[in-house]
Amino acid sequence: MGKPAYPGREQLDTANMRFRRALARLHREAGRHDPALMPKLAAIVQNATTQLAALAVEAEKAEDSSTRHRAALKKEEDKVRATLRKGVRRGDPRAVSMLERLDARRPQSGSDGDDAA
């Protein structure tokens, strides 16, 4: 087998399966016997979609803060800077402008980007 599941994976899968089954039953009931339930079903699905999208954003932000991700991002930024410096040496005003914008984003010396925010 592969890597162990992340903490809470089994509970999340169980809750997701229960939720999807409940939605399927509600949809079946609304379609067969009580069409008035369809707006309730739509509202539940919309609410779940909104909440899951927000949680996905939160998880993606956490992933973006990983050390590996930051290192890869810095490596790519260093490549861009090297390319822009070549353009600056050739006198390309766009390269100068883009390099200035990159430099403005760079954290000030003495800060590792590990703010306690």
Biotite code that builds the C-alpha atoms (Angstrom):
import biotite.structure as struc

atoms = struc.array([
    struc.Atom([0.000, 0.000, 0.000], chain_id="A", res_id=1, res_name="MET", atom_name="CA", element="C"),
    struc.Atom([1.068, 3.633, -0.454], chain_id="A", res_id=2, res_name="GLY", atom_name="CA", element="C"),
    struc.Atom([1.502, 6.440, 2.009], chain_id="A", res_id=3, res_name="LYS", atom_name="CA", element="C"),
    struc.Atom([-0.651, 6.512, 5.120], chain_id="A", res_id=4, res_name="PRO", atom_name="CA", element="C"),
    struc.Atom([-3.771, 8.649, 4.905], chain_id="A", res_id=5, res_name="ALA", atom_name="CA", element="C"),
    struc.Atom([-3.694, 12.141, 6.347], chain_id="A", res_id=6, res_name="TYR", atom_name="CA", element="C"),
    struc.Atom([-5.174, 12.638, 9.830], chain_id="A", res_id=7, res_name="PRO", atom_name="CA", element="C"),
    struc.Atom([-8.963, 12.502, 9.738], chain_id="A", res_id=8, res_name="GLY", atom_name="CA", element="C"),
    struc.Atom([-9.153, 11.069, 6.204], chain_id="A", res_id=9, res_name="ARG", atom_name="CA", element="C"),
    struc.Atom([-11.309, 8.110, 7.209], chain_id="A", res_id=10, res_name="GLU", atom_name="CA", element="C"),
    struc.Atom([-13.775, 10.341, 9.089], chain_id="A", res_id=11, res_name="GLN", atom_name="CA", element="C"),
    struc.Atom([-13.891, 12.774, 6.168], chain_id="A", res_id=12, res_name="LEU", atom_name="CA", element="C"),
    struc.Atom([-14.565, 9.963, 3.707], chain_id="A", res_id=13, res_name="ASP", atom_name="CA", element="C"),
    struc.Atom([-17.306, 8.565, 5.955], chain_id="A", res_id=14, res_name="THR", atom_name="CA", element="C"),
    struc.Atom([-18.974, 11.976, 6.335], chain_id="A", res_id=15, res_name="ALA", atom_name="CA", element="C"),
    struc.Atom([-18.705, 12.631, 2.592], chain_id="A", res_id=16, res_name="ASN", atom_name="CA", element="C"),
    struc.Atom([-20.224, 9.256, 1.745], chain_id="A", res_id=17, res_name="MET", atom_name="CA", element="C"),
    struc.Atom([-23.078, 9.818, 4.219], chain_id="A", res_id=18, res_name="ARG", atom_name="CA", element="C"),
    struc.Atom([-23.720, 13.309, 2.810], chain_id="A", res_id=19, res_name="PHE", atom_name="CA", element="C"),
    struc.Atom([-23.753, 12.146, -0.809], chain_id="A", res_id=20, res_name="ARG", atom_name="CA", element="C"),
    struc.Atom([-26.081, 9.256, -0.008], chain_id="A", res_id=21, res_name="ARG", atom_name="CA", element="C"),
    struc.Atom([-28.431, 11.605, 1.826], chain_id="A", res_id=22, res_name="ALA", atom_name="CA", element="C"),
    struc.Atom([-28.450, 13.932, -1.185], chain_id="A", res_id=23, res_name="LEU", atom_name="CA", element="C"),
    struc.Atom([-29.167, 11.029, -3.523], chain_id="A", res_id=24, res_name="ALA", atom_name="CA", element="C"),
    struc.Atom([-32.073, 9.882, -1.353], chain_id="A", res_id=25, res_name="ARG", atom_name="CA", element="C"),
    struc.Atom([-33.438, 13.437, -1.113], chain_id="A", res_id=26, res_name="LEU", atom_name="CA", element="C"),
    struc.Atom([-33.143, 13.866, -4.884], chain_id="A", res_id=27, res_name="HIS", atom_name="CA", element="C"),
    struc.Atom([-34.910, 10.569, -5.494], chain_id="A", res_id=28, res_name="ARG", atom_name="CA", element="C"),
    struc.Atom([-37.703, 11.522, -3.056], chain_id="A", res_id=29, res_name="GLU", atom_name="CA", element="C"),
    struc.Atom([-38.087, 14.958, -4.639], chain_id="A", res_id=30, res_name="ALA", atom_name="CA", element="C"),
    struc.Atom([-38.160, 13.522, -8.154], chain_id="A", res_id=31, res_name="GLY", atom_name="CA", element="C"),
    struc.Atom([-40.602, 10.745, -7.462], chain_id="A", res_id=32, res_name="ARG", atom_name="CA", element="C"),
    struc.Atom([-42.935, 12.005, -4.756], chain_id="A", res_id=33, res_name="HIS", atom_name="CA", element="C"),
    struc.Atom([-42.398, 15.585, -3.599], chain_id="A", res_id=34, res_name="ASP", atom_name="CA", element="C"),
    struc.Atom([-41.108, 18.148, -6.132], chain_id="A", res_id=35, res_name="PRO", atom_name="CA", element="C"),
    struc.Atom([-41.354, 20.819, -3.417], chain_id="A", res_id=36, res_name="ALA", atom_name="CA", element="C"),
    struc.Atom([-38.170, 19.318, -1.915], chain_id="A", res_id=37, res_name="LEU", atom_name="CA", element="C"),
    struc.Atom([-36.088, 20.259, -4.975], chain_id="A", res_id=38, res_name="MET", atom_name="CA", element="C"),
    struc.Atom([-35.406, 23.880, -3.836], chain_id="A", res_id=39, res_name="PRO", atom_name="CA", element="C"),
    struc.Atom([-34.284, 22.545, -0.436], chain_id="A", res_id=40, res_name="LYS", atom_name="CA", element="C"),
    struc.Atom([-31.958, 20.108, -2.181], chain_id="A", res_id=41, res_name="LEU", atom_name="CA", element="C"),
    struc.Atom([-30.537, 22.888, -4.366], chain_id="A", res_id=42, res_name="ALA", atom_name="CA", element="C"),
    struc.Atom([-29.955, 25.111, -1.320], chain_id="A", res_id=43, res_name="ALA", atom_name="CA", element="C"),
    struc.Atom([-28.156, 22.318, 0.549], chain_id="A", res_id=44, res_name="ILE", atom_name="CA", element="C"),
    struc.Atom([-25.945, 21.580, -2.465], chain_id="A", res_id=45, res_name="VAL", atom_name="CA", element="C"),
    struc.Atom([-25.158, 25.284, -2.938], chain_id="A", res_id=46, res_name="GLN", atom_name="CA", element="C"),
    struc.Atom([-24.282, 25.679, 0.744], chain_id="A", res_id=47, res_name="ASN", atom_name="CA", element="C"),
    struc.Atom([-22.048, 22.599, 0.684], chain_id="A", res_id=48, res_name="ALA", atom_name="CA", element="C"),
    struc.Atom([-20.361, 23.775, -2.519], chain_id="A", res_id=49, res_name="THR", atom_name="CA", element="C"),
    struc.Atom([-19.638, 27.192, -1.018], chain_id="A", res_id=50, res_name="THR", atom_name="CA", element="C"),
    struc.Atom([-18.229, 25.717, 2.178], chain_id="A", res_id=51, res_name="GLN", atom_name="CA", element="C"),
    struc.Atom([-16.103, 23.150, 0.355], chain_id="A", res_id=52, res_name="LEU", atom_name="CA", element="C"),
    struc.Atom([-14.721, 25.807, -1.988], chain_id="A", res_id=53, res_name="ALA", atom_name="CA", element="C"),
    struc.Atom([-13.752, 27.948, 1.010], chain_id="A", res_id=54, res_name="ALA", atom_name="CA", element="C"),
    struc.Atom([-12.086, 24.974, 2.703], chain_id="A", res_id=55, res_name="LEU", atom_name="CA", element="C"),
    struc.Atom([-10.226, 24.164, -0.517], chain_id="A", res_id=56, res_name="ALA", atom_name="CA", element="C"),
    struc.Atom([-8.873, 27.727, -0.633], chain_id="A", res_id=57, res_name="VAL", atom_name="CA", element="C"),
    struc.Atom([-7.750, 27.373, 2.983], chain_id="A", res_id=58, res_name="GLU", atom_name="CA", element="C"),
    struc.Atom([-5.993, 24.057, 2.225], chain_id="A", res_id=59, res_name="ALA", atom_name="CA", element="C"),
    struc.Atom([-4.348, 25.513, -0.890], chain_id="A", res_id=60, res_name="GLU", atom_name="CA", element="C"),
    struc.Atom([-3.064, 28.501, 1.087], chain_id="A", res_id=61, res_name="LYS", atom_name="CA", element="C"),
    struc.Atom([-1.603, 26.139, 3.677], chain_id="A", res_id=62, res_name="ALA", atom_name="CA", element="C"),
    struc.Atom([0.037, 24.108, 0.898], chain_id="A", res_id=63, res_name="GLU", atom_name="CA", element="C"),
    struc.Atom([1.457, 27.293, -0.643], chain_id="A", res_id=64, res_name="ASP", atom_name="CA", element="C"),
    struc.Atom([3.139, 28.090, 2.662], chain_id="A", res_id=65, res_name="SER", atom_name="CA", element="C"),
    struc.Atom([5.104, 24.818, 2.666], chain_id="A", res_id=66, res_name="SER", atom_name="CA", element="C"),
    struc.Atom([8.881, 25.008, 2.703], chain_id="A", res_id=67, res_name="THR", atom_name="CA", element="C"),
    struc.Atom([9.161, 22.919, -0.466], chain_id="A", res_id=68, res_name="ARG", atom_name="CA", element="C"),
    struc.Atom([6.695, 25.134, -2.304], chain_id="A", res_id=69, res_name="HIS", atom_name="CA", element="C"),
    struc.Atom([8.465, 28.325, -1.215], chain_id="A", res_id=70, res_name="ARG", atom_name="CA", element="C"),
    struc.Atom([11.820, 26.874, -2.305], chain_id="A", res_id=71, res_name="ALA", atom_name="CA", element="C"),
    struc.Atom([10.437, 25.933, -5.733], chain_id="A", res_id=72, res_name="ALA", atom_name="CA", element="C"),
    struc.Atom([8.865, 29.364, -6.097], chain_id="A", res_id=73, res_name="LEU", atom_name="CA", element="C"),
    struc.Atom([12.152, 31.052, -5.157], chain_id="A", res_id=74, res_name="LYS", atom_name="CA", element="C"),
    struc.Atom([14.012, 28.906, -7.708], chain_id="A", res_id=75, res_name="LYS", atom_name="CA", element="C"),
    struc.Atom([11.604, 29.950, -10.460], chain_id="A", res_id=76, res_name="GLU", atom_name="CA", element="C"),
    struc.Atom([11.786, 33.587, -9.380], chain_id="A", res_id=77, res_name="GLU", atom_name="CA", element="C"),
    struc.Atom([15.589, 33.415, -9.478], chain_id="A", res_id=78, res_name="ASP", atom_name="CA", element="C"),
    struc.Atom([15.389, 32.126, -13.080], chain_id="A", res_id=79, res_name="LYS", atom_name="CA", element="C"),
    struc.Atom([13.110, 35.029, -14.021], chain_id="A", res_id=80, res_name="VAL", atom_name="CA", element="C"),
    struc.Atom([15.443, 37.504, -12.325], chain_id="A", res_id=81, res_name="ARG", atom_name="CA", element="C"),
    struc.Atom([18.441, 36.116, -14.236], chain_id="A", res_id=82, res_name="ALA", atom_name="CA", element="C"),
    struc.Atom([16.571, 36.466, -17.518], chain_id="A", res_id=83, res_name="THR", atom_name="CA", element="C"),
    struc.Atom([15.465, 40.004, -16.644], chain_id="A", res_id=84, res_name="LEU", atom_name="CA", element="C"),
    struc.Atom([19.006, 41.023, -15.646], chain_id="A", res_id=85, res_name="ARG", atom_name="CA", element="C"),
    struc.Atom([20.162, 39.983, -19.121], chain_id="A", res_id=86, res_name="LYS", atom_name="CA", element="C"),
    struc.Atom([17.457, 42.219, -20.577], chain_id="A", res_id=87, res_name="GLY", atom_name="CA", element="C"),
    struc.Atom([18.504, 45.094, -18.325], chain_id="A", res_id=88, res_name="VAL", atom_name="CA", element="C"),
    struc.Atom([22.107, 44.748, -19.543], chain_id="A", res_id=89, res_name="ARG", atom_name="CA", element="C"),
    struc.Atom([20.805, 44.938, -23.131], chain_id="A", res_id=90, res_name="ARG", atom_name="CA", element="C"),
    struc.Atom([18.895, 48.117, -22.233], chain_id="A", res_id=91, res_name="GLY", atom_name="CA", element="C"),
    struc.Atom([15.347, 46.691, -22.437], chain_id="A", res_id=92, res_name="ASP", atom_name="CA", element="C"),
    struc.Atom([13.088, 49.146, -20.527], chain_id="A", res_id=93, res_name="PRO", atom_name="CA", element="C"),
    struc.Atom([10.439, 46.421, -19.986], chain_id="A", res_id=94, res_name="ARG", atom_name="CA", element="C"),
    struc.Atom([13.026, 44.230, -18.261], chain_id="A", res_id=95, res_name="ALA", atom_name="CA", element="C"),
    struc.Atom([14.014, 47.153, -16.024], chain_id="A", res_id=96, res_name="VAL", atom_name="CA", element="C"),
    struc.Atom([10.388, 47.750, -15.076], chain_id="A", res_id=97, res_name="SER", atom_name="CA", element="C"),
    struc.Atom([9.636, 44.080, -14.393], chain_id="A", res_id=98, res_name="MET", atom_name="CA", element="C"),
    struc.Atom([12.801, 43.636, -12.335], chain_id="A", res_id=99, res_name="LEU", atom_name="CA", element="C"),
    struc.Atom([11.903, 46.718, -10.262], chain_id="A", res_id=100, res_name="GLU", atom_name="CA", element="C"),
    struc.Atom([8.450, 45.242, -9.583], chain_id="A", res_id=101, res_name="ARG", atom_name="CA", element="C"),
    struc.Atom([9.989, 41.928, -8.539], chain_id="A", res_id=102, res_name="LEU", atom_name="CA", element="C"),
    struc.Atom([12.434, 43.726, -6.261], chain_id="A", res_id=103, res_name="ASP", atom_name="CA", element="C"),
    struc.Atom([9.570, 45.658, -4.653], chain_id="A", res_id=104, res_name="ALA", atom_name="CA", element="C"),
    struc.Atom([7.903, 42.327, -3.747], chain_id="A", res_id=105, res_name="ARG", atom_name="CA", element="C"),
    struc.Atom([11.057, 40.859, -2.217], chain_id="A", res_id=106, res_name="ARG", atom_name="CA", element="C"),
    struc.Atom([11.041, 40.828, 1.622], chain_id="A", res_id=107, res_name="PRO", atom_name="CA", element="C"),
    struc.Atom([13.366, 43.311, 3.277], chain_id="A", res_id=108, res_name="GLN", atom_name="CA", element="C"),
    struc.Atom([16.674, 41.944, 4.602], chain_id="A", res_id=109, res_name="SER", atom_name="CA", element="C"),
    struc.Atom([16.460, 40.665, 8.158], chain_id="A", res_id=110, res_name="GLY", atom_name="CA", element="C"),
    struc.Atom([13.027, 39.134, 7.522], chain_id="A", res_id=111, res_name="SER", atom_name="CA", element="C"),
    struc.Atom([12.748, 35.467, 6.671], chain_id="A", res_id=112, res_name="ASP", atom_name="CA", element="C"),
    struc.Atom([9.084, 35.800, 5.794], chain_id="A", res_id=113, res_name="GLY", atom_name="CA", element="C"),
    struc.Atom([8.187, 33.959, 9.008], chain_id="A", res_id=114, res_name="ASP", atom_name="CA", element="C"),
    struc.Atom([5.851, 36.595, 10.393], chain_id="A", res_id=115, res_name="ASP", atom_name="CA", element="C"),
    struc.Atom([3.862, 35.683, 13.472], chain_id="A", res_id=116, res_name="ALA", atom_name="CA", element="C"),
    struc.Atom([0.625, 36.769, 11.834], chain_id="A", res_id=117, res_name="ALA", atom_name="CA", element="C"),
])
